[in-house]
Amino acid sequence: MTQVANRRATTPRNGAGRSPRKHVSVLIVGSGFAGLGAAIRLMKEGRDDFLVIERGSEVGGTWRDNTYPGAACDVPSHLYSYSFALNPNWSRSFSPQDEIQDYLRGVAATYQVADKHLFDTDVTLAAWDEPRTRWLVDTTNGNFSCDVLVSAVGALAEPSLPDIKGIENFRGEVFHSARWNHDAKLAGKRVALIGTGASAIQIGPAIAEDVAQLDVYQRTAPWVMPRHDRSYSTVESLAYKHIPLVQRAARNAIYWGREAYVLGFAFEPRILQVAQRVAERNIAKGIKDPELRAKVTPDWQIGCKRILISNTWYPMLARDHVDLVTDGIAEVRENAIVTADGTVREVDAIVLATGFHVTDSPTFQRIVGNDGRSLADVWDESGQQAYKGAAVAGFPNLLFVIGPNCGLGHSSMIYMIESHLNYLASALQTVEKNGIARFEVRPEAQESYNAKLQQQMQRTIWQTGGCASWYLDKHGNNTTLWPNFTFVFRQLTRRFDVAAYDTESISSRRNERISA
Ligand SMILES: Cc1cc2nc3c(=O)[nH]c(=O)nc-3n(C[C@H](O)[C@H](O)[C@H](O)COP(=O)(O)OP(=O)(O)OC[C@H]3O[C@@H](n4cnc5c(N)ncnc54)[C@H](O)[C@@H]3O)c2cc1C
């Protein structure tokens, strides 16, 4: 028995044995911006032999799942959208969730990729089958195999639930921000909002008006800048619609404005002091009480954690029926939260705005490479790392669309996703042109890429800014963010650099099989 087979025997497999394997050339897991973009790119390249498997019941990923009150993007929509599908009809600079989700549905319809999808299907295991040079993919809806596996499962797709003593005994509603319970009526209720990250600062102001009491539990205060949001006039929308160059110009202006942040994040953190002054003024404007001001003022440099934007967060915290609680939570009781100082606060509902499993996603356990070890096993030892965020040694014929060190703190993730789509398209062309059956990034190429990347990381504000954040893994390394200008990443991923990979041709693999 191969190691893969041993591994598979111990891993839960819902689809095992239910139906024969269906083979496709390329199998994409996930249909958010990344997986949907990959499907469209493959179609545009004239490829038909692929399948997208998505556990949700439609496209959208982040924007299908995060339906909490106030959900919206925090990068202007004219940049936070596909370059090949600009939308002149955005209603405002930072579009709300439902508008982005509608946009993604519309793009999927325009490019007619729906019938390439298998929805409501969870990939439970993807294991590399070395003898047959293919991935065996088990799902809750049957078994599949493919020559090339594309992981587009998203970095912020697995909600992280806090391990709080007694939370299972709570009698009221308790749910995560990314799994909002729309049946839970919060109006007139006492609500606890746990977390003060990007989701929490959108949720708080959106529900504060309706609830009887809002307790906001803060572990670390975020820096919050003003949100320059406005609705677009009819004239602007008409101009975007009829003179596409105007929209391209707007998009470019946003892109370069955002890119300027990289100078501060990655090269000269002192530049960010200007932003910090603006954020300090935002606090002073929203909050008069000196004690509350002190509580919301971070003790680390701006940029070290994600910079948030809101005009309503501080005024909301200053309201009479809103309390900012900074003592740690000791336990949850049937109807209350108890903090470390012994204070008992009764609540009817708890909203967990506690983020996502980023560097320890459960997905990593489900991808098993050529030595029978899962990505989780490999990355637990080394920290998550990949070559150009796309390929991992030991995992042949696997490409990520957005893997390690591809995240951004300042600009649109769609730009990074589209860079990886270039890499994917080029990889598939190279494989086809050269009759390659198996490609695996060389360990030394991956090592030297990451050594250089981590060297660049050392000078960034994320390492030097004096904070602990979800950007860092348990080894203290930042394996989530890209430490340079995004156009550098675009350049790096422009072509599949086959020299960094060990390859085997179709004919040599066939001969191997015959002689075995
Ligand atoms: C609330 C919120 C706001 C954000 N705002 C911004 C913003 O303003 N600007 C920005 O640049 N970025 C933002 N982001 C980051 C955002 O996640 C990315 O911009 C982008 O949407 C990621 O797309 P994706 O396709 O890589 O991942 P996702 O959108 O997460 O899609 C991954 C898909 O994979 C599916 N999947 C996962 N595992 C499996 C499996 N085992 N089997 C089958 N399917 C699976 C999931 O169901 C999901 O549909 C935000 C994130 C959140 C959570």
The ligand as an SDF file (V2000), in Angstrom:
LIG
                    3D

 53 58  0  0  0  0  0  0  0  0999 V2000
  -15.8070   40.6090    5.5490 C   0  0  0  0  0  0  0  0  0  0  0  0
  -14.6700   40.6820    4.5670 C   0  0  0  0  0  0  0  0  0  0  0  0
  -14.4190   41.8440    3.8640 C   0  0  0  0  0  0  0  0  0  0  0  0
  -13.3790   41.9090    2.9500 C   0  0  0  0  0  0  0  0  0  0  0  0
  -13.1500   43.0740    2.2910 N   0  0  0  0  0  0  0  0  0  0  0  0
  -12.1390   43.1380    1.3980 C   0  0  0  0  0  0  0  0  0  0  0  0
  -11.8740   44.3450    0.6850 C   0  0  0  0  0  0  0  0  0  0  0  0
  -12.5400   45.3540    0.8590 O   0  0  0  0  0  0  0  0  0  0  0  0
  -10.8370   44.3630   -0.1860 N   0  0  0  0  0  0  0  0  0  0  0  0
  -10.0570   43.2540   -0.3890 C   0  0  0  0  0  0  0  0  0  0  0  0
   -9.1270   43.3280   -1.1930 O   0  0  0  0  0  0  0  0  0  0  0  0
  -10.3050   42.1020    0.2550 N   0  0  0  0  0  0  0  0  0  0  0  0
  -11.3020   42.0100    1.1450 C   0  0  0  0  0  0  0  0  0  0  0  0
  -11.5320   40.8460    1.8170 N   0  0  0  0  0  0  0  0  0  0  0  0
  -10.7090   39.6690    1.5140 C   0  0  0  0  0  0  0  0  0  0  0  0
  -11.4910   38.7460    0.5420 C   0  0  0  0  0  0  0  0  0  0  0  0
  -11.5670   37.5010    1.1420 O   0  0  0  0  0  0  0  0  0  0  0  0
  -10.8050   38.7090   -0.8240 C   0  0  0  0  0  0  0  0  0  0  0  0
  -10.8210   40.0000   -1.3700 O   0  0  0  0  0  0  0  0  0  0  0  0
  -11.4930   37.8010   -1.8590 C   0  0  0  0  0  0  0  0  0  0  0  0
  -12.8760   37.8740   -1.7810 O   0  0  0  0  0  0  0  0  0  0  0  0
  -11.0040   36.3830   -1.6900 C   0  0  0  0  0  0  0  0  0  0  0  0
  -11.5030   35.6100   -2.7360 O   0  0  0  0  0  0  0  0  0  0  0  0
  -11.1340   34.0640   -2.7900 P   0  0  0  0  0  0  0  0  0  0  0  0
  -11.8540   33.5030   -3.9310 O   0  0  0  0  0  0  0  0  0  0  0  0
   -9.6640   33.9000   -2.7090 O   0  0  0  0  0  0  0  0  0  0  0  0
  -11.6910   33.4530   -1.4210 O   0  0  0  0  0  0  0  0  0  0  0  0
  -13.1800   33.3080   -0.9340 P   0  0  0  0  0  0  0  0  0  0  0  0
  -14.0090   34.4190   -1.3790 O   0  0  0  0  0  0  0  0  0  0  0  0
  -13.0950   33.0340    0.5260 O   0  0  0  0  0  0  0  0  0  0  0  0
  -13.6960   32.0020   -1.6910 O   0  0  0  0  0  0  0  0  0  0  0  0
  -13.2480   30.7210   -1.3500 C   0  0  0  0  0  0  0  0  0  0  0  0
  -14.3330   29.7300   -1.7260 C   0  0  0  0  0  0  0  0  0  0  0  0
  -13.8400   28.4160   -1.5360 O   0  0  0  0  0  0  0  0  0  0  0  0
  -14.8910   27.6220   -1.0260 C   0  0  0  0  0  0  0  0  0  0  0  0
  -14.3020   26.4740   -0.3370 N   0  0  0  0  0  0  0  0  0  0  0  0
  -13.4110   26.4950    0.6840 C   0  0  0  0  0  0  0  0  0  0  0  0
  -13.0970   25.2440    1.0530 N   0  0  0  0  0  0  0  0  0  0  0  0
  -13.8020   24.4240    0.2490 C   0  0  0  0  0  0  0  0  0  0  0  0
  -13.9070   23.0160    0.1460 C   0  0  0  0  0  0  0  0  0  0  0  0
  -13.2160   22.2100    0.9420 N   0  0  0  0  0  0  0  0  0  0  0  0
  -14.7300   22.4960   -0.7820 N   0  0  0  0  0  0  0  0  0  0  0  0
  -15.4370   23.3020   -1.6140 C   0  0  0  0  0  0  0  0  0  0  0  0
  -15.3760   24.6500   -1.5630 N   0  0  0  0  0  0  0  0  0  0  0  0
  -14.5690   25.2000   -0.6410 C   0  0  0  0  0  0  0  0  0  0  0  0
  -15.6250   28.5510   -0.0900 C   0  0  0  0  0  0  0  0  0  0  0  0
  -16.9400   28.1200    0.1550 O   0  0  0  0  0  0  0  0  0  0  0  0
  -15.5730   29.8680   -0.8630 C   0  0  0  0  0  0  0  0  0  0  0  0
  -16.6970   30.0420   -1.6750 O   0  0  0  0  0  0  0  0  0  0  0  0
  -12.5560   40.7630    2.7470 C   0  0  0  0  0  0  0  0  0  0  0  0
  -12.7900   39.5950    3.4740 C   0  0  0  0  0  0  0  0  0  0  0  0
  -13.8290   39.5540    4.3800 C   0  0  0  0  0  0  0  0  0  0  0  0
  -14.0510   38.2640    5.1510 C   0  0  0  0  0  0  0  0  0  0  0  0
  1  2  1  0
  2  3  1  0
  2 52  2  0
  3  4  2  0
  4  5  1  0
  4 50  1  0
  5  6  2  0
  6  7  1  0
  6 13  1  0
  7  8  2  0
  7  9  1  0
  9 10  1  0
 10 11  2  0
 10 12  1  0
 12 13  2  0
 13 14  1  0
 14 15  1  0
 14 50  1  0
 15 16  1  0
 16 17  1  0
 16 18  1  0
 18 19  1  0
 18 20  1  0
 20 21  1  0
 20 22  1  0
 22 23  1  0
 23 24  1  0
 24 25  2  0
 24 26  1  0
 24 27  1  0
 27 28  1  0
 28 29  2  0
 28 30  1  0
 28 31  1  0
 31 32  1  0
 32 33  1  0
 33 34  1  0
 33 48  1  0
 34 35  1  0
 35 36  1  0
 35 46  1  0
 36 37  1  0
 36 45  1  0
 37 38  2  0
 38 39  1  0
 39 40  1  0
 39 45  2  0
 40 41  1  0
 40 42  2  0
 42 43  1  0
 43 44  2  0
 44 45  1  0
 46 47  1  0
 46 48  1  0
 48 49  1  0
 50 51  2  0
 51 52  1  0
 52 53  1  0
M  END
$$$$
